[in-house]
Amino acid sequence: MNAVVMQNASSQRVALAGTPVRSAAVRAAVPRRCTVAVQASAEESRRGVLAGFLGVAGLAVAGSANAIDILDERKVREKGFDLIYEARELDLPQAVRDGLVQARSSIPDTKARIKESEKRIDTSLDNFVKKQYWTNAREELRLQAGTLRFDLNTLIAQKDKPSRKAAEALKKDFLLKVDELDYAIRKKDPTKANILLADVQKSLDTAIAGIAA
């Protein structure tokens, strides 16, 4: 009888002793689930912040991509930017398509080209003739003579009728001297070429003084 009571008491103690163990295990598992839930919530928060940041950045990039830049091209167009397009425009006059009208539109630019041609005749052409580089001398002379013919005509057209006749005479004398020098260069005659080059330079100085003044 006592043995049975002791056995039952022992069983109850084991049962009672086992109850807190199971309860503790349950209690220990609850904090783990809470920790996992908190970590998952923090991860979702970070993802949400990152997604929001990327969304704002995407809107900013899209806004800048859709922005319209307004450029003032008037200064560029004044310097001949449209010449290539006007050359293809069949409805425009030929002088405009060739750029001749645009080149004549600025008197300061015309006078600057005349000064540059004068400089090249006094330096480059003079050097080619002295060294008897006949091909280079011929090409340089013809290039500068063509430029000067065009620009002197532009300045002559700006003068009144009485002054225009005297200016035409100065231009004609210069071009005649150019033809004589061109012939001497083609004949490869160094003596005549040097003499005629001095005449061309002198005639050009006189023409510029009377036309471009």
C-alpha positions in Angstrom: 0.0 0.0 0.0 2.7 2.4 0.9 4.7 1.3 -2.1 1.7 2.1 -4.4 1.2 5.5 -2.7 4.9 6.3 -3.1 4.8 5.2 -6.8 1.8 7.4 -7.4 3.4 10.3 -5.7 6.6 9.7 -7.7 4.5 9.6 -10.9 2.8 12.8 -9.9 6.1 14.4 -9.2 7.4 13.3 -12.6 4.2 14.5 -14.2 4.4 17.8 -12.3 8.1 18.0 -13.0 7.5 17.5 -16.7 4.9 20.2 -16.9 7.3 23.1 -16.3 9.8 21.7 -18.8 7.2 21.6 -21.6 6.0 25.0 -20.6 9.5 26.4 -20.6 10.1 24.9 -24.1 6.9 26.6 -25.3 7.9 29.9 -23.7 11.4 29.6 -25.2 10.0 29.1 -28.7 7.7 32.2 -28.5 10.6 34.8 -28.3 12.3 33.1 -31.4 9.1 33.6 -33.5 9.0 37.3 -32.3 12.6 37.8 -33.3 12.1 36.4 -36.7 9.0 38.5 -37.2 10.9 41.7 -36.1 13.8 40.9 -38.5 11.4 40.3 -41.4 9.6 43.6 -40.6 12.9 45.5 -40.5 14.0 43.9 -43.9 10.7 44.9 -45.5 11.1 48.5 -44.1 14.5 48.7 -45.7 13.2 47.4 -49.0 10.4 49.9 -48.9 12.8 52.8 -48.3 15.1 51.6 -51.1 12.1 51.2 -53.5 10.9 54.7 -52.7 14.4 56.2 -53.2 14.7 54.4 -56.6 11.2 55.7 -57.6 12.1 59.3 -56.8 15.4 58.9 -58.7 13.6 57.5 -61.7 11.2 60.4 -61.7 14.1 62.8 -61.6 15.9 61.1 -64.5 12.7 61.0 -66.5 12.1 64.7 -65.9 15.6 65.6 -67.0 15.2 63.4 -70.1 12.0 65.1 -71.1 13.4 68.6 -70.5 13.7 70.8 -73.6 17.0 72.8 -74.1 16.5 76.1 -75.8 19.7 77.3 -77.6 20.2 80.7 -79.1 21.8 79.9 -82.5 21.6 83.5 -84.0 25.3 84.2 -83.6 26.2 80.9 -85.2 23.8 81.5 -88.1 25.3 85.0 -88.7 28.7 83.4 -89.3 27.4 81.1 -92.1 26.1 78.1 -90.3 23.2 77.8 -92.8 25.3 78.0 -95.9 25.3 74.2 -96.4 21.5 74.2 -96.2 21.1 77.2 -98.5 23.3 75.6 -101.1 20.7 72.8 -101.4 17.7 75.2 -101.6 16.8 75.4 -105.2 14.3 78.2 -104.7 17.1 80.6 -103.6 19.1 82.7 -106.1 22.4 81.2 -107.3 24.5 83.9 -105.6 22.9 83.1 -102.3 23.4 79.3 -102.7 27.0 79.9 -103.6 27.5 82.1 -100.5 28.6 85.1 -102.5 25.8 87.4 -101.1 26.7 86.4 -97.5 30.4 87.0 -98.1 29.6 90.6 -99.3 27.3 91.4 -96.4 30.1 92.4 -94.0 32.4 95.3 -95.1 34.8 94.8 -92.2 35.2 91.1 -93.1 35.9 92.1 -96.7 38.6 94.6 -95.7 40.2 92.0 -93.5 40.3 89.5 -96.4 42.0 92.1 -98.5 44.6 92.7 -95.8 45.3 89.0 -95.6 45.7 88.6 -99.3 48.1 91.6 -99.4 50.1 89.9 -96.6 50.3 86.6 -98.4 51.5 88.3 -101.7 54.2 90.1 -99.7 55.3 87.0 -97.9 54.3 83.6 -99.3 54.3 84.5 -103.0 57.5 86.5 -102.7 59.2 83.5 -101.0 58.0 81.0 -103.7 59.2 83.3 -106.6 62.6 83.8 -105.0 63.0 80.0 -104.4 61.7 79.3 -107.9 58.9 77.1 -106.6 56.9 77.9 -109.7 53.9 75.7 -109.1 53.4 77.0 -105.6 53.9 80.6 -106.9 51.3 80.2 -109.6 48.7 78.7 -107.3 49.3 81.3 -104.6 49.1 84.2 -107.1 45.9 83.0 -108.7 44.2 82.3 -105.4 45.0 85.8 -104.0 44.1 87.5 -107.3 40.7 85.8 -107.3 40.0 86.8 -103.7 41.1 90.4 -104.3 39.0 90.7 -107.5 35.9 89.6 -105.5 36.6 91.8 -102.5 37.6 94.9 -104.4 34.4 94.6 -106.4 32.5 94.5 -103.2 34.1 97.8 -102.0 33.7 99.5 -105.4 30.0 98.7 -105.4 29.6 100.7 -102.1 31.0 103.9 -103.7 29.1 106.6 -105.5 29.2 106.7 -109.3 32.1 109.3 -109.8 34.4 107.5 -107.3 33.5 104.1 -108.8 35.1 104.9 -112.1 38.5 105.8 -110.6 38.4 102.7 -108.3 37.7 100.5 -111.3 40.8 101.9 -113.1 43.0 101.0 -110.0 41.6 97.5 -109.9 42.1 97.0 -113.6 45.8 98.1 -113.4 46.4 95.7 -110.6 44.9 92.7 -112.4 46.9 93.5 -115.6 50.1 93.4 -113.5 48.9 90.0 -112.1 48.5 88.6 -115.6 52.0 89.7 -116.6 53.5 88.1 -113.5 51.5 84.9 -114.0 52.9 84.6 -117.6 56.5 85.1 -116.2 55.9 82.4 -113.6 54.6 80.0 -116.3 57.7 80.6 -118.3 59.8 80.0 -115.2 61.7 83.3 -115.8 63.2 84.3 -112.4 64.4 87.7 -113.6 61.1 88.9 -115.0 59.1 87.2 -112.2 61.0 89.2 -109.5 60.6 92.5 -111.3 56.9 91.9 -112.0 56.2 90.8 -108.5 57.5 94.2 -107.2 55.1 95.9 -109.8 52.2 93.8 -108.5 52.9 94.7 -104.9 53.1 98.4 -105.7 50.0 98.3 -107.8 48.1 96.5 -105.0 49.1 99.1 -102.5 47.8 101.8 -104.7 44.5 100.0 -105.3 43.9 99.4 -101.6 44.7 103.0 -100.8 42.2 104.2 -103.4 39.5 101.6 -102.9 39.5 100.4 -99.3 40.3 103.7 -97.7 
